[in-house]
Amino acid sequence: MYLYRCVYYSRNAIKKLGLPVSAEIKSILAAGARNNPAAGLTGALVFNEQYFAQVIEGDRHNVSRLLWRIAADPRQEDMVIMSADSIRGRSFDDWSMGYVGHSEEMETLYLKYGIAIGFDPGRMGPESLTGLVQELVMLGGHGVHHHAMAASPATA
């Protein structure tokens, strides 16, 4: 097995499609919680009204398969893959998803990673985006949901 990490962002098109935002986000969260642990995928998806950004780790075949599904999802558009590389070990122990909004704590993190105002992954490099996502997951709260993955020794 080749352990792989992909970092991407896309535009959030939920409102543009006229869909109920809360219900669609819950649907995305449920699909990730249901499918990703079984596929040995870890990482995190963060989002706001404008963007989705995600770090996905796992077997490269499973990461690729998930990316194809995501790219076909009309709830997002203009996907940009920032990096896709083999890795020696995981940076994420489970699957997380969270809203990145506006608070003093969040603004401090944005500044730390070189974003002057709000969450805009297009102004970041893949390492910065991965670091920001990791810190957001570690902060918890702010709508971050964790879904544990029972990793086998082969996927850890």
PyMOL commands that set and color helices and strands:
alter all, ss='L'
color gray80, all
select helices_A, chain A and resi 21-35+60-71+104-112+121-123+126-139
alter helices_A, ss='H'
color red, helices_A
select strands_A, chain A and resi 3-12+42-47+51-59+76-86+95-99+145-147
alter strands_A, ss='S'
color yellow, strands_A
deselect
rebuild
show_as cartoon
